[in-house]
Structures are given as C-alpha cells and as structure tokens.
Amino acid sequence: MDDMVIHASGPGGEKIRGYMENTELFRVIVDALALKPQATK
C-alpha cells in the first residue's frame, strides 16, 4: 500500500486530515457532494 498525505479546503475539508484510509476519504467526499445511493428497482 502506498501512503500519501492529503489536505483539503472547502465543504467537508475539516474532516480530511493527514493519513486516511481510502474508504474513509470516500465517505467524506460522498458527504461533501451530498450524493445519495441509487434507488433499486
């Protein structure tokens, strides 16, 4: 696994800090973009 330091500004930027798991970062991005799960048929 390759690690990298991340930084963000803007909506939800305070939730992003230093080293994070990719799934945790994904959740922060989804929350910031106000994405909703697709409806199932």
N, C-alpha and C positions, 0 to 999 in steps of 0.2 A: 504494500500500500504506500502511496506517495502522500506525504503530508504537505500542506501549504497553509500559510496564514491568510485569513480573509478579513476584510473590512468592508463596511457598508455605511451609507448615509441615506436618509430619506425614510419613507414609511417602513417601519419594522427594523430599521437599521440598528436600533439599540439592542435587538435580540441576537445580532450577529457579533461574534467575538472570537478572536484568535483562532484556535484549532477547534473544529467542529466535525462531528460525524456527517457524512453526506445526507443521510436521511433526515437528520435534524435540520440541516440547512434547507433541504427541500420543503419541509413543513413551514419554515419561516417565510420562504418565498411564496408558497401557496397562500398563506395567511395574508401576506402583504398585497398580493394581487386579488384577494377575495375570490379565489377560484372555488367552485362548488363541484362535487362529484357528478358525473353524468348520470342521468336518470336511466334506470334499467327498464326494458320493455317487457 
